[in-house]
């Protein structure tokens, strides 16, 4: 049996706590928009500007597009903002692992990953497989 002695977050994640002042999970459309905007920003900055900006805002639980769209990644267990290390795993190591699997399977893993991500968007709380692995939740703060 484990005990969580971490302090309670100032505002609970959706579905937690008794108050109605919690955050709202980001919708499929918001998250898809963030992926598309990140791709556009990376393209127009030749990847370098986007990478530098990402390394700066990861500490706030965001990517450049999430910052613009007022989305934030939070730790699903404590409700606190995801740390820089948490974001590095979520935004770099997981995609790197998926890219490695895509290379090993000649692209079959890409199709599987995309289908699984889309299916998970429509589950409770709009949390994807990546969110479940890394124990995060993307919240709409707008």
Residue pairs with C-beta under 8 A, 6 or more apart in sequence:
4 77
4 78
6 78
6 80
8 79
9 74
9 78
9 79
9 80
11 21
11 22
11 23
11 79
12 19
12 21
12 22
12 23
12 79
13 22
13 23
13 25
13 74
13 76
13 79
13 137
13 139
14 22
14 23
14 24
14 25
14 125
14 139
15 22
15 125
16 22
16 79
23 74
23 139
23 140
23 141
24 139
24 140
25 125
25 126
25 127
25 137
25 138
25 139
25 140
26 34
26 71
26 126
26 138
26 139
26 140
27 126
27 140
28 121
28 122
28 126
30 69
30 71
30 138
30 140
31 71
31 121
31 126
31 128
31 138
33 65
33 69
34 63
34 65
34 66
34 69
34 71
35 65
36 65
37 64
37 65
37 68
37 69
38 50
38 63
38 64
38 65
41 49
41 50
41 53
41 64
41 65
42 50
42 51
45 53
50 64
53 64
54 63
54 64
54 91
57 63
57 64
57 66
57 67
58 84
58 87
58 88
58 91
59 83
59 84
59 87
60 67
60 72
60 81
61 72
61 73
61 74
61 81
61 82
61 83
61 86
61 87
62 71
62 72
62 73
62 87
63 87
63 91
65 71
66 72
66 73
66 138
69 142
70 140
70 141
70 142
71 138
71 139
71 140
71 141
71 142
72 81
72 82
72 138
72 139
72 141
73 81
73 82
73 86
73 87
73 90
73 136
73 137
73 138
73 139
74 80
74 81
74 82
74 136
74 137
74 138
74 139
75 81
75 82
75 83
75 86
75 135
75 136
75 137
76 127
76 131
76 135
76 136
76 137
77 135
82 90
82 136
86 134
86 136
89 134
90 130
90 134
90 136
94 130
94 133
94 134
98 109
98 110
98 113
101 109
101 113
102 108
102 109
102 110
102 113
116 129
117 128
117 129
117 130
120 127
120 128
120 129
120 131
120 132
121 128
125 137
126 138
127 136
127 137
127 138
130 136
131 137
131 138
